């Protein structure tokens, strides 16, 4: 994320500007931050994930969105672009430019964003009452970290590695193979 000049804009101004912008920006408390591009493994993993989830959810009423759809955290005055997001909430059909009620958010980790994805962004996403799972997918090795909201509101971490061969996202009743998630990913590109 690259900081833009410190000019405060309202959420409405941000949405209007973002609709016309040739580059994507995330929005945090009135300030916009330009987003950097991603490397091949990152993009491939995100696409594989979205395709697997879309095929699973077809006809269910749930929607899968990729990195061009914003997640809005209204209580914190934030807009983020998750790599993959799933919403099964009909209220999200009323907002074509962003979604407020996701049940699953997935971020593919990159060198420049992994600290933010694990820290402040995760803390922000926890304010979404409908969010049941937050997933971090490693782009350097086969590893998935799945944080699940428990009934008491606490988040429980489950790690998946290639030794497990499969993973699941109970929020959408999905089970997948790790090899499919990492299909066509060349870790050599990162060396």
N, C-alpha and C positions, 0 to 999 in steps of 0.2 A: 504494500500500500504506500502511495506517495502522497504526502500532504499537499493540499492546495493552499493558496493564499488564505490567510485567516479572515475571511469575510463571512459573517453570520448570515445564514439563509433559513427560512422557515421550511418545515416539511413540505408544504405546498409548493414553494419556490423550487426546492430540490427536485420534486417529482416532475415539475414542468421543465426544468433545465435538463434533467436526466433523459427525458423523452427525446430531446433534440441533440444530445451529446453524442459525438462519434466514439467516445471512450466511456467506460463504466466508472462510476464513483460510488463508494459507500458513504454513508451519512451518519455522523456521530455528534449528537448535541448541537446541531446547527452548522457543523463544519463538514466539508466534503473532502474525500480522500480518493485520489485516482488509483485505480487498480492496475497492477502489472500483469503482463501476459504470463502464460504457463508453459512448462516444458512438455514434451511428447508423453512421457510416462504419466504425468498428472492428467493430461487431457484424455488419454486412452483409458485410464482407470475410471475417471468420472463418466465417460461415455459408456463403458462396459456396465458400470453400476446402474446408470439410468436405464439402459436397455433391459437389463435383467429385471429391474423393478417394474418397468412399464409392462413388460410381457406378463409378469405375475399379476399385476393389478388391473389389467385390461378388463373393462366391463364391470368393475367393482364400485365405481363412483369416486374412487380415490384418483388423485392426479399426481404425476411425477413431473417435477420441473428441474431443469438444468441451470447452469450458472448465469443465465440471462434474466432470471426471475428474482426479485427482491423479497427478502423476509423482513417484515416490519415488526419492530418491538416498540409498540406505541408508548408503553409506560416509561421507557428509557430514552425516547426520542432517537431511535436508531433504525437504519436500513442497511442490511447486509445482503450480499450475493452469495448464498451457499452454493457449493459445487453441485449438490443434488438435494432436493427437498421434496417431501411427500406431504400432501394434505388430503384428508378424507372429510373435511368439514365443509358443508355446503355454503357457509358464510363467505368462504374464500372466492366463490364464483362472482361475488359482487365487486371485487377489486381486481381488474385485469392487469395492473401494473405492479402489484405486490400481494403477498399472502401474509395473513396474521395468525393463522391457526394450524401450523404444521404439526404433524405427529412424529416426523422423522426428519432430521437434518444431517447431511453428510458433508464433511470437508475432507478433501485430499490434501495431505500435508506437503508443504514445500518449504525450502530453507528460509525464505523470507517471511512466511506467515505462520509457521508452526507454533511459535511461542504465543502469538496472539490468539490462534485457534484454540490452543489448550487453556489459555488463561482468560483474558477479559472477554473474548467473544463467547466462550463457553458460559461464563458467568452471566453474560447478557442473555444468551439463548435460554438459560434456566428460568427467566422471567416469563417465558411463553407457557401459559398454563396447559396448553394442549400438547406440548412437546413431551414425548415419551422416551425417545431415544436420540442420542447425539453420537455420531460415529466419526472417528478419525481414521482415515486410510493412509497408510504409509506408502509413499511413492518410491522409496529406496530399497525396500524389502517387503516380502509378503507378511504383513502384519495389519490387523484391524483391531482398533480399540473401540468397544461399544459401551457407552455410558447409558444406563437405563434408570429412569425415575422409578423409585419404589413407592409403595402406598404411603409411607411416612414422609415422602418428599425428598428423601436422600437419594443420591445417585450412586449406583453400583457399577463398577467397571468389570467388563469381561473382555479378555484378550483372545484373539484368534490368530494363529500362525499357520504356516503351510503344514505343520504336523497334524493339525486338526482336520484338514482337507475341506471342511464345510463350516459355515457360519449361519447365524439366524438373526432376524429382526422381528421379535414378537409383536411389535407395534403394528405391523402389517401382515403378520402370519407368513413370513417369508423365510425360506431356507435356501442357501446357495452354496456353490462350490468356490473355494478360494481361487482355484485355477482359472475359473471363468471370469472372475473379477479382474485378474491380472493377465488375461489373454492378450497377446501381442505386445506386452510391455517388455522393453529391453532395459534392464538395469544397467547395462554397459554404457548406455547413453549418459548416465549420471557420473561416470568416473572421470 
